[in-house]
């Protein structure tokens, strides 16, 4: 009887310790996705600003 209780307790402890790791994995994935999206948006902003400056110089140059 004691052996089965110990096994149940071990299983519960493993389950509880796995939950924070899963949450950390999800947050890491979300953070990486957000970082890549921000870098891409900054790249597009730089590209559009560069084109605008070139157009301005072409127009008034």
JONOR-V286235 format. One record per residue. N is the residue number from 1. RES is the residue in one small letter. D_LAST is the distance of its C-alpha to the last C-alpha in Angstrom with 1 decimal. Layout:
[[N/RES/D_LAST] [N/RES/D_LAST]]
This chain:
[[1/x/89.7] [2/x/88.0] [3/x/86.2] [4/x/84.7] [5/x/83.6] [6/x/81.9] [7/x/80.1] [8/x/78.9] [9/x/77.7] [10/x/75.8] [11/x/74.1] [12/x/73.1] [13/x/71.7] [14/x/69.7] [15/x/68.3] [16/x/67.4] [17/x/65.7] [18/x/63.7] [19/x/62.1] [20/x/60.0] [21/x/58.7] [22/x/57.7] [23/x/55.9] [24/x/54.1] [25/x/53.1] [26/x/51.7] [27/x/49.7] [28/x/48.4] [29/x/47.2] [30/x/45.6] [31/x/43.9] [32/x/42.6] [33/x/41.3] [34/x/39.6] [35/x/38.0] [36/x/36.6] [37/x/35.4] [38/x/33.6] [39/x/32.0] [40/x/30.8] [41/x/29.4] [42/x/27.5] [43/x/26.1] [44/x/24.9] [45/x/23.4] [46/x/21.5] [47/x/20.4] [48/x/19.2] [49/x/17.4] [50/x/15.6] [51/x/14.6] [52/x/13.4] [53/x/11.2] [54/x/9.8] [55/x/9.4] [56/x/7.8] [57/x/5.0] [58/x/5.2] [59/x/5.8] [60/x/3.8] [61/x/0.0]]
